[in-house]
Amino acid sequence: MRPKIYLFGDSITEESFGDGGWGASLAHHFSRTVDVVLRGYSGYNTRWALKVLERAFPGCDDGGEAPLAVTVFFGANDASLPDRYSAFQHVPLDEYKQNLRSIVSFLKKQWPTTRILLITPPPIDEDGRLQFPYVENPLNQPERTNEAAGAFAKACVAVARESGLPVIDLWTKMQQFPGWQKDHLRDGLHLTPRGNRLVFEKVVAKLRDEGLSLERLPVDLPLLADIDPNDPLKSFQK
């Protein structure tokens, strides 16, 4: 009945349907107009994402409609340092860029009319990563750095520009807020409610720029305000 928006990414996407998450807020925002579909895979990098594309997304040859949009939100795991405990998630910068291009190419081939929105990895609060390591951290060094995350964010922006796609430079935008390290990140990487709100607002704004707004999207069934109280069933005869 309703068109879809897919959210494709790592744990920052997978967690987005939690209480106050940016995906949940997006689903609420577009209620009665669009189904927001989660395709978040905790811990994944772009190398692994390429391996699951055909299973993560249905083909367009089954009679289904193309989604209105797909958000692609990877890079936080790719940017793990190759000499720290999350080295198995690391992807070299040049490969990351090529992987993003391949993901975009796949989506464009599947659904030529679908809007694709890239989102850069967020900045890293290295102190937060030391306080909340994913596993035992014998080196007592953060497995990610803000400098490395910034390099991957710039690469994501570059791929978006060369592909003619909209992009949210979350790495840059989040650092414009004083105290972002603790206000927007709960463990140096994943989002707090304030961080989720920032992503939600930026996604809504970018989708609006792409012509996807509540004002332009029809609701799928009559609204209560449009139902005649004297003859309610008349609204369902159209």
C-alpha positions, 0 to 999 in steps of 0.5 A: 500500500505504501512506498518505502524508505530503506535504512541501510547501515551498521549498528548506528542504523540497527539501533535507530529503531530503539526509543528515541532513535532516528529511524523510529523518529523517521517512521513516526514522521512519515506515518500514514505516508511511507513505511520505513524499513530497517536494514541495519547490521551491527558491526558491518563495514562496507566490505561485508555490506557488499556481500549481503546486498542481494539478501538485504534488498528485494529485487525489482523484478518481482513486481514490487515498487521501487523504494522512494529512498535508501539511506547508506550509512557506513564507515564507522567500522571501516575506520577502525584502526588496523593495529587495534582490537577492532582490526578485523573490521578495518577497511582501507580508505581507497577500498571504502570509497570503491565499496561505496561506489559499488553499493550505489551502483547496485542500488541504482541498477536495481531502482533507477528512480530511487533517491540515495542518501549517503551519511558519513560516519560520526566523529569519535570521542576517543575518551568515550571509546576508552571508557566503553570498549567493545571487548577487552582492550589490553593496549588501553588505546582507542580502537578508533580515532576522530582523525581516522573517522574524519578521513572516511567522512571526507571520502564519503562526501567525495563519493557523493559528489562524484555520483551526484548524490545528496550527503549528510556530513555528520562528522562535520555537523556534529562537531559544530555543537559544543560538548558533542563528545558526551551530548551526542555520543553515549560511548564515543561512537553510538548516538545519544537521544540528542545525537539521534535527533540531529541525524533525524533532522538532517535526514528529513531536511535532505529528503525534503530537498529531494522532493520527499516531504509530508506536504508532497506525499499522499496518505494511503487511506482517508484521514479521520478529519476527512471522514463525514461523521454523518456518512462515514462509509462514504469515504471508503467507497472511492 
